[in-house]
Amino acid sequence: MTPFLDIERDGAVVTLTMNRPATRNALSDPDAVDALVQACTWINTDLSVRAVILTGAGEVFSSGGNLKTLREKMGAGLGDPPHSRHAYRNGIQRVPLALYELEVPTIAAVNGPAHGAGNDLACMCDIRIASEHAAFAESFVRLGLTAGDGGAWLLPRIVGMSRACELAFTGKTIDASTALAYGLVSEVVNAQDLLPTARDLAQQIAQHSGHAMRLTKRLLREGQHTRLDTLLELSAAYQALAHHTDEHEAALEAALARLRR
């Protein structure tokens, strides 16, 4: 079986391409989970990485679970509910935790259908750009299932509770233009422009201080669930760290030089 991820690096930008078209880039196989988690671990330890693009090879972003192995790997084929619970915790649930803890900004370049866990995978990224051929579905109810990978936490934070309930309760598929209207994606582009657009955005991000970018992302994450006074205290601490970086000094000097002209 071919490796699940193709990894390409262009300076400070890393592109992760799910490259298993035969399974529609399904996420639930153990080696797919391992590949995504290991990539996040590596990126967090490499401070020269400043942005990540996640996309899919072929015509599909990700179909979510591998229906051919779902019963044996995750569900009734394991024999009893406790084993299924641990299969989720030790399997696909490692992916949202790894992506949530990924310190650098992430861009999902959604090239085609993103269904079930594939939809949730896009939601795990910070920014979503869609090809005109993209489609999205929180489709678990169609299989008599719930979102086992954090979709109930992720989706309402992006599209709001009413839209999230509509998508989760119906399991319906929405096209790229509807996803844009819902706020699920920030931009829809022609298919041939998807990766160039994502790369251009990633380079815009990567031109800035890597330390400041990682701290900014952490503040945005913490701001989702903490009190204002707590976030202000954390912001002061992070700002103190940022003041003492070479990147801040260089950027400040450049800005002052422009003022002196």
C-alpha positions in Angstrom: 0.0 0.0 0.0 1.3 3.4 -0.9 2.1 5.9 1.9 -1.0 8.0 2.9 0.7 11.4 2.8 2.9 13.0 0.2 5.0 15.8 1.9 6.4 18.7 0.0 8.3 21.7 1.3 8.7 25.1 -0.2 10.8 27.2 2.2 8.7 27.7 5.3 5.5 26.2 3.8 4.7 22.5 4.0 2.1 20.9 1.8 0.5 17.6 3.0 -1.3 15.7 0.2 -3.5 12.8 1.1 -2.6 10.4 -1.7 -4.8 7.3 -1.6 -7.4 7.8 -4.3 -8.3 4.1 -4.2 -9.9 4.7 -0.8 -11.0 8.2 -1.6 -8.4 9.4 0.8 -10.2 7.7 3.7 -8.9 8.7 7.2 -9.9 5.7 9.4 -7.1 3.3 8.4 -4.4 3.2 11.1 -1.6 4.2 8.8 -3.5 7.2 7.7 -4.0 8.4 11.3 -0.3 7.7 12.1 0.8 9.7 9.0 -1.2 12.8 10.0 -0.2 12.6 13.6 3.5 12.1 12.8 3.4 15.0 10.4 2.0 17.3 13.0 4.6 16.2 15.6 7.4 16.9 13.1 6.1 20.3 12.1 5.7 21.4 15.8 9.3 20.6 16.4 10.6 22.3 13.3 10.5 26.1 14.1 11.4 26.9 10.5 7.9 25.8 9.3 5.4 28.7 9.3 2.4 27.4 7.4 0.8 24.1 6.3 -1.5 23.3 3.4 -3.6 20.1 3.6 -5.2 18.8 0.4 -6.2 15.6 -1.4 -4.9 13.8 -4.5 -7.4 12.8 -7.2 -11.0 14.0 -7.3 -11.8 13.7 -3.6 -10.5 15.6 -0.6 -11.5 12.8 1.8 -14.4 10.5 2.1 -13.9 10.2 5.9 -14.2 6.6 7.1 -13.1 3.6 4.9 -16.5 1.8 4.6 -14.7 -1.4 3.6 -12.9 -1.6 6.9 -15.2 0.5 9.2 -16.9 -2.5 10.9 -13.7 -4.4 11.5 -11.5 -1.5 12.5 -13.9 0.7 14.4 -17.2 -0.9 15.1 -19.3 -4.0 15.6 -16.6 -6.3 14.2 -14.5 -5.6 17.4 -17.0 -7.5 19.4 -18.3 -5.1 22.1 -18.7 -1.4 22.7 -15.7 -0.9 25.0 -13.4 -2.1 22.3 -15.0 0.3 19.8 -14.6 3.2 22.2 -10.9 2.5 22.5 -10.6 2.1 18.8 -11.9 5.6 18.3 -9.8 7.1 21.1 -6.6 5.3 19.9 -7.4 5.8 16.2 -9.1 8.7 14.4 -9.5 10.8 17.5 -5.8 11.3 17.6 -6.1 13.4 14.4 -8.2 16.3 15.8 -6.0 16.5 18.8 -2.9 16.6 16.7 -4.2 19.2 14.3 -5.7 21.3 17.2 -2.2 21.3 18.9 -0.4 22.1 15.6 1.2 25.4 16.3 1.4 26.8 12.8 -1.5 28.1 10.7 -3.2 25.4 8.5 -5.0 25.8 5.2 -7.3 23.1 3.9 -7.3 23.2 0.1 -10.5 21.3 -0.5 -10.2 19.9 -4.0 -13.4 17.7 -4.0 -15.9 16.0 -1.8 -15.3 16.2 2.0 -17.7 13.9 3.6 -18.1 12.7 7.2 -14.7 12.7 8.9 -13.4 14.4 5.7 -15.7 17.3 6.4 -14.5 17.4 10.0 -10.9 17.2 8.8 -11.4 20.4 6.8 -12.9 21.9 9.9 -9.8 21.0 11.9 -7.8 23.4 9.8 -7.7 27.1 10.5 -8.6 28.3 7.0 -10.6 26.5 4.3 -10.4 27.3 0.5 -12.6 25.3 -1.8 -12.4 24.3 -5.4 -15.5 24.8 -7.4 -15.7 20.9 -7.4 -15.7 20.7 -3.6 -18.7 19.4 -1.7 -19.3 19.1 2.1 -21.4 16.7 4.2 -21.6 16.0 7.9 -23.0 12.7 6.8 -22.7 10.4 9.8 -26.5 10.1 10.3 -26.8 8.5 6.8 -24.9 5.5 8.3 -26.8 5.6 11.6 -23.7 7.0 13.3 -22.6 10.2 15.1 -19.5 12.2 14.5 -16.8 10.3 16.3 -14.0 12.7 15.5 -15.0 15.9 17.2 -17.4 17.3 14.5 -19.9 18.3 17.1 -17.3 20.6 18.7 -15.8 21.8 15.4 -18.7 22.5 13.1 -20.8 24.9 15.4 -17.7 27.0 16.0 -17.4 27.6 12.3 -21.0 27.9 10.9 -23.0 28.5 14.1 -25.3 26.1 15.9 -28.3 26.4 13.7 -26.4 25.6 10.5 -24.4 22.9 12.3 -27.6 21.2 13.5 -29.1 21.4 10.0 -26.1 19.8 8.4 -25.7 17.1 11.2 -29.4 16.3 11.4 -30.0 15.9 7.7 -26.6 14.6 6.6 -27.1 16.6 3.4 -24.4 17.5 0.9 -23.8 21.2 0.2 -21.8 22.5 -2.8 -18.9 24.9 -2.6 -21.0 28.1 -3.1 -23.3 27.1 -0.3 -20.4 26.3 1.9 -19.1 29.9 1.2 -22.5 31.3 2.1 -22.5 29.3 5.4 -19.0 30.5 6.3 -17.7 27.0 6.1 -15.0 28.1 3.6 -13.5 31.6 3.1 -13.1 31.4 -0.7 -14.1 29.4 -3.7 -11.8 29.2 -6.7 -11.5 27.4 -10.0 -10.0 24.0 -9.7 -6.8 24.9 -11.4 -6.4 27.9 -9.1 -6.9 26.0 -5.8 -3.3 25.1 -4.9 -1.8 28.3 -6.3 -4.3 30.3 -4.2 -3.5 28.2 -1.1 0.2 28.6 -1.7 -0.1 32.3 -2.1 -2.0 32.6 1.1 0.5 30.3 2.9 3.4 32.5 1.7 1.6 35.6 2.9 1.4 34.0 6.3 5.0 32.6 6.2 6.6 36.0 5.6 5.9 37.0 9.1 7.6 36.0 12.4 7.3 32.3 13.0 7.3 32.8 16.7 4.7 35.5 16.6 2.5 33.4 14.3 2.6 30.4 16.7 1.8 32.6 19.7 -1.0 34.3 17.7 -2.6 31.0 16.8 -2.4 29.8 20.5 -4.1 33.0 21.6 -6.9 32.5 19.1 -7.3 28.9 20.3 -7.4 29.9 24.0 -9.8 32.7 23.2 -12.5 30.1 22.2 -13.0 28.9 25.7 -11.3 31.2 28.3 -12.3 34.4 30.2 -11.2 37.8 28.9 -9.1 38.6 31.9 -7.3 35.2 31.6 -6.7 35.8 27.9 -5.4 39.3 28.6 -2.9 37.9 31.1 -1.8 35.2 28.6 -1.5 37.9 25.8 0.7 40.0 28.0 3.0 37.0 28.6 3.1 36.1 24.9 3.7 39.7 23.9 6.7 39.9 26.4 8.1 36.8 24.7 7.6 38.4 21.2 9.3 41.6 22.2 12.5 39.7 22.8 12.8 37.9 19.4 15.2 38.9 16.7 12.3 38.8 14.2 10.5 41.6 16.2 13.6 43.7 16.3 14.2 43.3 12.5 10.5 44.1 11.7 10.5 47.1 14.1 13.7 48.5 12.6 12.4 48.1 9.1 9.2 49.9 10.0 11.1 52.8 11.7 13.4 53.1 8.6 10.3 53.5 6.4 9.1 56.3 8.7 12.4 58.1 8.5 12.4 58.3 4.7 
